[in-house]
Amino acid sequence: MENILVQIPENLENIKLPDPSLLQFYKNVQDRVIWIDFSIDDNLLDVVKLIIEINKRDAGIPSEDREPIKICIFSYGGNIDSTFTMIDVCRLSKTPIITINFGVAMSAGILIFLAGHKRLTFNWSQFLIHSGSGGAAGTYEQTEAAMQNYKKAIEIMRKYILERTNIDTKLFNRNKSKEWYIYAEESLSLGICDKIIDDIDEIF
């Protein structure tokens, strides 16, 4: 076998490795598996960008022939503004999106979960529906405007949950003012999830 000589640059210490986050971004694009395992904040926009990038790559391919995006959720919730953006992009995605509850999909987490075109959960996974928490500071007019805006957000969440599940209005109204914890079997009967995972191969 012929010996191959590899020339090592003299300025090796000046060679910069690729940004690990950038490498991970392209790995996620390739694998189409996205993890939301953090408190939801503006970083969720990176996930939004990833979904848009995958849709761009799939342009021209019929939706039914596209490899789905899998969003794996383990989150206790977070920022509602980022969540609304995520929901809009998921629902508009022509590439199918499968959301998977990996244990916890609470507050904003369940809203993202409900945006999936197909929704899976593990047997002992938990969901939480509630009105969230909010606060305002500033002048009287500013705090009043903030509270009015928050009320609008709560109403949007209510309509969205009712549209995406089998939960009827009376049941929702009975539970809306409390921390409503829901486990897998109940989530199936309420139309929150489509299937409880019983085979690891269903995920990947």
Helices and strands as residue ranges (DSSP letters): G 12-14, H 20-31, E 33-36, H 44-57, G 63-65, E 69-75, H 80-92, E 97-106, H 108-114, E 118-121, E 126-129, H 140-164, H 169-175, E 180-183, H 184-189, E 195-196, G 200-202
